[in-house]
Amino acid sequence: MTSVISRPKLAWSDLRGARVGVWGLGREGLASLRKLASMDLEPVLVDDRPQVVAIGGLPVLTTGYGGLAALEKCDVVIKSPGISRYRPEVARLEERGVPVAGGLGLWLQEADPRRVLLITGTKGKSTTASIAGHLLNGLGGRTLVGGNIGQPPYDPEVAPAAGQDPWAYWVIEVSSYQATDLPCSTPVVAVTSLHPDHLDWHGDVEGYYRDKLSICSLPGADLTVANGDSDLIRERAALLGPRVDWVHETDDPDATWMAPLGLLGGHSRRNALIARRAVGAMGVPGAADDQALRAAAEGFVPLDHRLQVTGTVDGVTFVDDSLSTNVLPTLAALDAFPGRRVALIVGGHDRGIDYAPLAVGLRDRPAPTLVLTLPDSGPRIHAELEAAATPPGADASSAVAGIVDCDDLDAAVTRAFDWARPDGVVLLSPAAPSFGHFRDYRDRGEAFTRAVATCRSR
């Protein structure tokens, strides 16, 4: 796969009077449609698998049945992030002189880069973006947290209403998909973690790493605030732009300003430190003052379904980490409970990721861990755990306490509760997406909460 991709240097204002195509009608595609409507433009609408035949009176074409041909007649195409920039259809459009842009890139071209913070990472970017946005809101003024989290910043629905203060800052979470659509960057960016993911979209693991970290070296980038505890990030320091500020979990051990954030785990602490360093690098007044920071941190609400304590039953703590869809956040979630017995519920949609690191991490965990696996990836996780079993003669106290294959989440919660009593933790951290079993990670987390309620009634 070539490492050179086209990044059109276009802005939303450049599209006035143009014939525009919108390709992909998910959340960002619909936001692009609303933006174009506010500009009195009626775009060509195309989707790979349309769910409707028309939107607002405009027909929706299928990519493979006339849609691509319609896009070829456009002056510019706005592509949704889920459509890989490496698809041959994208190359075909560009060969015909049709630039393929992303909505976020169109917005960034015209934004004040000094007031925009871009945050990326395989995991941890949503938490870090939420913390940075909350701190900015308290220290610097009204802040929009958007991008891959929340709504796109160009969506007319997020424009300040009459009488409201304008946005003073923007914190934009950038996925690896969105990163390839950006023609420029901002003076300060942050990178929270790096781990193999989305290989089908990017082609291979190095392509994924390169694309995700590209925001660090695009025109306009200056300082990257990066996770210094990640070997994968440090090994790719050359991709991190002109300057790097390394942040470690053990930095500022006496800091008390983050106490109001109510975060669990050392990795969450590091994410908070990354947020602080990034906000400080933007020159926001008060970012270097612990007292001002603590005041700004007050009232923070952690993300739903990210290490969220849903309740305690008979001394057992139930924790919803349904947002975990990869090995890295699941291992981090386990680290949030040092010394405690944990019943880990893991498994879901099988996208072929390597579960060997999860098995090794569970094997080497000092406190007892019962693993309860769910379809579809459960059998592979079970097999990896058996392959990584404690070798003969080694200390068996850190070995996995057992592996229980469960048919569904309800059964897993019941078995986990019985084992975890009287003082353990039941942790839903699936290391897999929810596709095929739940609508999304929120639906999975809500199902977990309902199962916990059943334990209360026993």
C-alpha positions as CSV (number, residue, x, y, z in Angstrom):
1,M,0.0,0.0,0.0
2,T,1.3,3.4,-0.9
3,S,2.1,5.8,1.9
4,V,1.1,8.9,-0.2
5,I,-2.5,10.0,0.0
6,S,-4.2,13.1,-1.3
7,R,-5.3,15.7,1.2
8,P,-7.1,18.4,-0.7
9,K,-6.5,21.9,0.8
10,L,-10.1,23.0,0.6
11,A,-12.4,24.8,3.1
12,W,-16.1,24.9,3.4
13,S,-16.2,28.4,1.9
14,D,-14.5,27.1,-1.2
15,L,-17.6,25.0,-2.0
16,R,-20.0,27.9,-2.6
17,G,-21.5,27.5,-6.1
18,A,-19.9,24.0,-6.6
19,R,-21.6,20.7,-7.4
20,V,-20.8,18.7,-4.3
21,G,-21.2,15.0,-3.6
22,V,-21.7,13.6,-0.1
23,W,-20.4,10.0,0.1
24,G,-21.5,8.1,3.2
25,L,-24.6,9.1,5.2
26,G,-23.7,8.2,8.8
27,R,-23.3,10.8,11.6
28,E,-20.7,12.9,9.8
29,G,-22.3,12.6,6.4
30,L,-25.6,13.9,7.7
31,A,-23.7,16.8,9.4
32,S,-22.1,17.6,6.1
33,L,-25.6,17.6,4.5
34,R,-26.8,20.1,7.1
35,K,-23.8,22.3,6.5
36,L,-24.3,22.3,2.8
37,A,-28.0,23.1,3.3
38,S,-27.0,26.1,5.3
39,M,-25.0,27.2,2.3
40,D,-28.0,26.7,0.0
41,L,-26.3,23.8,-1.8
42,E,-28.1,20.6,-2.8
43,P,-25.5,17.8,-3.0
44,V,-25.5,14.5,-4.7
45,L,-26.1,11.8,-2.0
46,V,-24.4,8.5,-2.2
47,D,-24.0,5.6,0.3
48,D,-22.6,2.1,0.1
49,R,-25.7,0.6,1.7
50,P,-28.5,3.2,1.8
51,Q,-31.0,2.9,4.6
52,V,-33.4,5.3,2.9
53,V,-34.3,6.2,-0.7
54,A,-34.2,10.0,-0.1
55,I,-33.3,12.6,2.5
56,G,-35.0,16.0,2.4
57,G,-36.3,15.4,-1.1
58,L,-32.8,14.5,-2.4
59,P,-32.4,10.9,-3.8
60,V,-29.9,8.6,-2.2
61,L,-27.8,6.6,-4.7
62,T,-26.0,3.4,-4.0
63,T,-22.2,3.5,-4.7
64,G,-22.1,0.5,-6.9
65,Y,-25.3,1.2,-8.8
66,G,-24.9,4.7,-10.3
67,G,-23.6,6.5,-7.2
68,L,-19.9,6.5,-8.2
69,A,-20.8,7.7,-11.7
70,A,-22.7,10.5,-10.1
71,L,-19.8,11.5,-7.9
72,E,-17.5,11.6,-10.9
73,K,-19.6,14.5,-12.2
74,C,-19.1,16.5,-9.0
75,D,-16.6,19.3,-8.5
76,V,-15.7,17.9,-5.0
77,V,-16.8,14.9,-2.9
78,I,-17.1,15.0,0.9
79,K,-16.3,11.5,2.1
80,S,-17.4,10.1,5.5
81,P,-14.4,8.9,7.6
82,G,-15.7,5.3,7.5
83,I,-14.9,5.1,3.8
84,S,-11.3,4.2,3.5
85,R,-9.2,6.7,1.7
86,Y,-7.3,3.7,0.2
87,R,-10.4,2.3,-1.6
88,P,-10.0,2.1,-5.4
89,E,-13.1,4.2,-5.9
90,V,-11.3,7.2,-4.1
91,A,-8.4,6.8,-6.5
92,R,-10.8,6.7,-9.4
93,L,-12.4,9.9,-8.4
94,E,-9.1,11.7,-8.0
95,E,-7.8,10.4,-11.3
96,R,-10.8,12.1,-12.9
97,G,-9.9,15.4,-11.2
98,V,-12.5,15.2,-8.4
99,P,-10.9,16.1,-5.0
100,V,-12.1,13.9,-2.1
101,A,-12.2,15.8,1.1
102,G,-13.4,15.2,4.7
103,G,-15.7,17.5,6.6
104,L,-13.3,17.9,9.5
105,G,-10.5,18.9,7.2
106,L,-12.7,21.5,5.4
107,W,-13.5,23.0,8.8
108,L,-9.9,22.9,10.1
109,Q,-8.6,24.9,7.1
110,E,-10.6,27.9,8.3
111,A,-10.4,27.5,12.1
112,D,-8.1,29.5,14.3
113,P,-5.4,26.8,15.0
114,R,-4.3,28.4,18.2
115,R,-7.7,27.7,19.7
116,V,-8.0,24.1,18.5
117,L,-6.5,21.0,20.3
118,L,-6.4,17.8,18.3
119,I,-6.2,14.6,20.3
120,T,-5.7,11.1,18.9
121,G,-4.7,7.6,20.1
122,T,-5.9,4.0,19.8
123,K,-7.5,4.3,23.2
124,G,-7.8,7.0,25.8
125,K,-8.5,9.9,23.4
126,S,-12.1,10.3,24.4
127,T,-11.3,10.5,28.1
128,T,-8.4,12.9,27.4
129,A,-10.6,15.1,25.1
130,S,-13.3,15.2,27.7
131,I,-10.9,16.3,30.4
132,A,-9.2,18.8,28.2
133,G,-12.5,20.3,27.2
134,H,-13.7,20.5,30.8
135,L,-10.5,22.2,31.9
136,L,-10.6,24.7,29.0
137,N,-14.2,25.5,29.7
138,G,-13.3,26.4,33.3
139,L,-10.0,28.2,32.5
140,G,-10.4,29.8,29.1
141,G,-14.1,30.0,28.0
142,R,-16.8,28.1,26.3
143,T,-15.3,25.0,24.7
144,L,-16.8,22.5,22.2
145,V,-15.6,18.9,22.5
146,G,-16.3,17.2,19.1
147,G,-15.0,15.3,16.2
148,N,-14.9,11.5,16.8
149,I,-16.6,12.2,20.1
150,G,-19.8,14.3,20.1
151,Q,-20.7,16.2,17.0
152,P,-18.6,17.5,14.1
153,P,-17.5,21.1,14.8
154,Y,-18.9,22.2,11.4
155,D,-22.4,20.9,12.1
156,P,-24.9,23.8,12.2
157,E,-26.5,22.1,15.1
158,V,-23.6,23.0,17.4
159,A,-23.5,26.6,16.3
160,P,-24.1,28.9,19.4
161,A,-27.7,30.0,19.6
162,A,-28.7,33.6,19.7
163,G,-27.6,35.1,23.0
164,Q,-25.0,32.4,23.7
165,D,-21.3,33.2,23.9
166,P,-19.3,32.0,20.9
167,W,-17.0,29.0,21.2
168,A,-13.7,30.1,22.7
169,Y,-11.9,26.8,22.1
170,W,-12.4,23.5,20.3
171,V,-11.1,20.1,21.5
172,I,-11.3,17.7,18.6
173,E,-10.9,13.9,19.0
174,V,-9.4,12.6,15.8
175,S,-9.8,9.0,14.7
176,S,-7.3,7.3,12.4
177,Y,-9.9,7.5,9.7
178,Q,-10.4,11.2,10.2
179,A,-6.6,11.9,10.3
180,T,-6.2,10.9,6.7
181,D,-8.7,13.6,5.7
182,L,-6.8,16.5,7.3
183,P,-4.8,18.8,5.1
184,C,-3.3,20.6,8.1
185,S,-2.9,20.4,11.9
186,T,-2.7,22.6,14.9
187,P,0.3,23.9,16.9
188,V,-0.5,21.5,19.8
189,V,-1.7,17.9,19.4
190,A,-1.8,15.0,21.8
191,V,-1.3,11.3,21.4
192,T,-2.6,9.0,24.2
193,S,-1.7,5.5,23.1
194,L,-0.9,3.2,20.2
195,H,-1.9,-0.4,19.6
196,P,-2.8,-2.4,16.4
197,D,-6.4,-1.6,15.2
198,H,-8.5,-1.0,12.1
199,L,-6.1,-2.9,9.9
200,D,-8.7,-3.6,7.3
201,W,-9.2,0.1,6.7
202,H,-5.5,1.1,6.7
203,G,-4.1,-2.1,5.1
204,D,-1.5,-3.0,7.6
205,V,-0.3,-2.1,11.1
206,E,2.4,0.3,10.0
207,G,-0.1,2.0,7.7
208,Y,-2.4,2.4,10.7
209,Y,0.3,3.9,12.9
210,R,1.5,6.2,10.1
211,D,-2.0,7.5,9.4
212,K,-3.0,8.0,13.1
213,L,0.2,9.9,13.9
214,S,0.1,12.0,10.7
215,I,-1.6,14.8,12.6
216,C,1.7,15.4,14.5
217,S,3.6,16.4,11.3
218,L,1.1,18.0,9.0
219,P,1.6,21.7,8.1
220,G,0.9,23.8,11.3
221,A,1.9,21.1,13.8
222,D,4.6,22.1,16.3
223,L,4.3,20.3,19.7
224,T,3.1,16.8,20.3
225,V,2.1,15.9,23.9
226,A,2.6,12.2,24.0
227,N,2.3,9.1,26.2
228,G,5.9,8.5,27.2
229,D,5.1,5.1,28.8
230,S,4.2,3.6,25.4
231,D,7.1,1.8,23.7
232,L,5.2,1.8,20.4
233,I,4.9,5.6,20.5
234,R,8.5,6.2,21.6
235,E,9.7,3.9,18.8
236,R,7.9,6.2,16.3
237,A,9.2,9.4,17.7
238,A,10.3,10.5,14.2
239,L,6.6,10.7,13.3
240,L,5.7,13.0,16.2
241,G,6.6,16.3,14.5
242,P,9.1,19.0,15.4
243,R,8.8,18.8,19.2
244,V,7.6,16.3,21.7
245,D,6.6,16.6,25.4
246,W,6.7,13.1,26.9
247,V,4.1,12.5,29.7
248,H,4.5,9.6,32.2
249,E,2.0,8.1,34.6
250,T,4.4,8.8,37.5
251,D,4.8,12.5,36.6
252,D,3.7,15.1,39.3
253,P,3.2,12.5,42.0
254,D,2.0,15.1,44.5
255,A,-0.6,16.7,42.2
256,T,-4.0,17.1,43.8
257,W,-5.7,19.2,41.2
258,M,-7.2,16.1,39.4
259,A,-9.0,14.7,42.5
260,P,-12.3,16.2,41.4
261,L,-12.1,14.3,38.1
262,G,-12.9,11.0,40.0
263,L,-10.8,8.9,37.6
264,L,-9.9,5.2,38.1
265,G,-6.5,3.8,37.2
266,G,-3.0,5.0,36.5
267,H,-3.7,5.3,32.8
268,S,-6.5,7.7,33.5
269,R,-4.2,9.8,35.6
270,R,-1.7,9.9,32.7
271,N,-4.5,11.0,30.4
272,A,-5.4,13.8,32.8
273,L,-1.7,14.9,32.8
274,I,-1.6,14.8,29.0
275,A,-4.7,17.0,28.9
276,R,-3.1,19.5,31.4
277,R,0.1,19.7,29.5
278,A,-1.7,20.2,26.2
279,V,-3.9,23.0,27.6
280,G,-0.9,24.6,29.1
281,A,1.0,24.5,25.8
282,M,-1.9,26.4,24.2
283,G,-1.1,29.3,26.5
284,V,-4.4,29.1,28.5
285,P,-4.2,31.2,31.6
286,G,-4.3,29.2,34.8
287,A,-3.1,25.9,33.3
288,A,0.1,26.1,35.4
289,D,-1.8,26.9,38.6
290,D,-2.9,23.8,40.6
291,Q,-5.5,25.7,42.5
292,A,-7.0,27.2,39.3
293,L,-6.9,23.7,37.7
294,R,-8.6,22.1,40.7
295,A,-11.4,24.6,40.5
296,A,-11.7,24.0,36.7
297,A,-11.8,20.2,37.3
298,E,-14.8,20.5,39.6
299,G,-18.0,19.1,38.2
300,F,-16.4,16.8,35.7
301,V,-18.6,13.9,34.6
302,P,-16.6,10.8,33.4
303,L,-17.6,9.2,30.2
304,D,-20.4,6.7,30.3
305,H,-19.3,3.1,29.9
306,R,-15.6,3.8,30.5
307,L,-14.6,2.3,33.9
308,Q,-18.0,3.4,35.3
309,V,-19.0,2.0,38.6
310,T,-22.6,1.0,38.3
311,G,-23.2,-0.2,41.8
312,T,-22.2,-2.5,44.7
313,V,-24.1,-5.6,45.6
314,D,-23.2,-7.7,48.7
315,G,-19.7,-6.1,48.7
316,V,-19.1,-6.8,45.0
317,T,-18.3,-3.7,42.9
318,F,-19.7,-3.8,39.3
319,V,-17.8,-1.8,36.7
320,D,-19.0,-1.0,33.2
321,D,-16.1,-0.6,30.7
322,S,-18.2,-1.5,27.6
323,L,-16.4,1.2,25.6
324,S,-13.3,-1.1,25.6
325,T,-13.0,-2.7,22.2
326,N,-9.4,-3.7,22.2
327,V,-6.8,-5.4,24.4
328,L,-5.0,-2.3,25.5
329,P,-8.0,-0.7,27.4
330,T,-8.9,-4.0,29.0
331,L,-5.5,-4.4,30.4
332,A,-5.6,-0.8,31.6
333,A,-9.0,-1.5,33.2
334,L,-7.6,-4.4,35.2
335,D,-4.7,-2.2,36.4
336,A,-7.3,0.1,37.9
337,F,-8.0,-2.6,40.6
338,P,-4.5,-3.6,42.0
339,G,-4.7,-6.3,44.6
340,R,-8.4,-7.0,44.1
341,R,-10.0,-10.2,42.9
342,V,-11.6,-9.4,39.5
343,A,-14.1,-11.4,37.5
344,L,-13.5,-10.2,33.9
345,I,-16.2,-10.4,31.3
346,V,-14.6,-10.4,27.9
347,G,-15.4,-11.1,24.3
348,G,-17.7,-9.9,21.5
349,H,-17.5,-9.3,17.8
350,D,-14.5,-11.1,16.4
351,R,-12.4,-8.9,14.1
352,G,-9.3,-11.1,14.3
353,I,-7.2,-9.0,16.7
354,D,-4.4,-10.7,18.6
355,Y,-5.5,-11.8,22.1
356,A,-2.1,-13.2,23.1
357,P,-1.1,-9.9,24.9
358,L,-4.4,-10.1,26.9
359,A,-3.7,-13.7,27.9
360,V,-0.1,-12.8,29.0
361,G,-1.4,-9.8,31.0
362,L,-4.1,-11.9,32.7
363,R,-1.6,-14.7,33.5
364,D,0.9,-12.3,35.1
365,R,-1.7,-10.3,37.0
366,P,-0.8,-10.6,40.8
367,A,-4.3,-10.9,42.0
368,P,-6.8,-13.7,41.2
369,T,-8.8,-13.2,38.0
370,L,-11.7,-15.2,36.8
371,V,-12.3,-14.9,33.0
372,L,-15.8,-15.2,31.6
373,T,-15.8,-15.3,27.8
374,L,-18.6,-14.3,25.5
375,P,-19.3,-15.1,21.8
376,D,-18.0,-14.6,19.2
377,S,-14.3,-14.1,20.1
378,G,-14.7,-16.0,23.4
379,P,-13.3,-19.3,22.0
380,R,-10.1,-17.6,20.7
381,I,-9.6,-15.8,24.0
382,H,-10.1,-19.1,25.8
383,A,-7.5,-20.8,23.6
384,E,-5.0,-18.0,24.1
385,L,-5.4,-18.2,27.8
386,E,-4.7,-21.9,27.8
387,A,-1.7,-21.4,25.6
388,A,-0.3,-18.8,28.0
389,A,-0.9,-20.9,31.1
390,T,1.6,-20.6,34.0
391,P,4.6,-22.8,33.1
392,P,5.4,-25.8,35.4
393,G,7.4,-24.7,38.4
394,A,6.4,-21.0,38.2
395,D,4.4,-19.2,41.0
396,A,0.8,-20.3,40.3
397,S,-0.6,-17.6,42.6
398,S,-0.8,-15.2,39.7
399,A,-2.4,-17.6,37.3
400,V,-5.9,-17.1,36.0
401,A,-8.4,-18.5,38.5
402,G,-10.5,-20.1,35.9
403,I,-12.1,-19.7,32.4
404,V,-15.9,-19.9,32.0
405,D,-17.4,-19.8,28.6
406,C,-20.8,-18.1,28.7
407,D,-23.6,-18.0,26.1
408,D,-24.6,-14.4,26.9
409,L,-24.0,-11.4,29.1
410,D,-26.7,-12.3,31.7
411,A,-25.1,-15.7,32.4
412,A,-21.7,-14.1,32.6
413,V,-22.8,-11.5,35.2
414,T,-24.5,-14.2,37.3
415,R,-21.4,-16.5,37.3
416,A,-19.1,-13.5,37.9
417,F,-21.1,-12.3,40.9
418,D,-21.2,-15.7,42.6
419,W,-17.4,-15.9,42.3
420,A,-16.6,-12.3,43.2
421,R,-18.4,-12.3,46.6
422,P,-17.8,-11.0,49.1
423,D,-15.4,-8.2,48.1
424,G,-14.3,-8.6,44.5
425,V,-15.0,-6.7,41.3
426,V,-17.1,-7.7,38.3
427,L,-15.6,-5.9,35.3
428,L,-17.2,-5.8,31.9
429,S,-14.3,-4.9,29.6
430,P,-14.9,-6.9,26.4
431,A,-11.8,-6.1,24.3
432,A,-14.1,-6.4,21.4
433,P,-16.8,-4.5,19.6
434,S,-20.5,-5.1,20.3
435,F,-21.6,-5.7,16.7
436,G,-24.0,-8.6,16.1
437,H,-25.1,-8.9,19.7
438,F,-25.9,-5.3,20.7
439,R,-26.7,-2.1,18.9
440,D,-23.5,-0.5,20.1
441,Y,-21.3,-0.3,23.2
442,R,-24.0,1.8,25.0
443,D,-26.6,-0.9,24.5
444,R,-24.1,-3.5,25.8
445,G,-23.4,-1.3,28.9
446,E,-27.1,-0.9,29.6
447,A,-27.6,-4.6,29.3
448,F,-24.8,-5.0,31.9
449,T,-26.6,-2.6,34.2
450,R,-29.9,-4.6,33.9
451,A,-28.0,-7.8,34.7
452,V,-26.5,-6.1,37.8
453,A,-30.1,-5.2,38.9
454,T,-31.0,-8.9,38.7
455,C,-28.1,-9.7,41.1
456,R,-29.6,-7.2,43.6
457,S,-32.9,-9.1,43.6
458,R,-31.4,-12.5,44.2
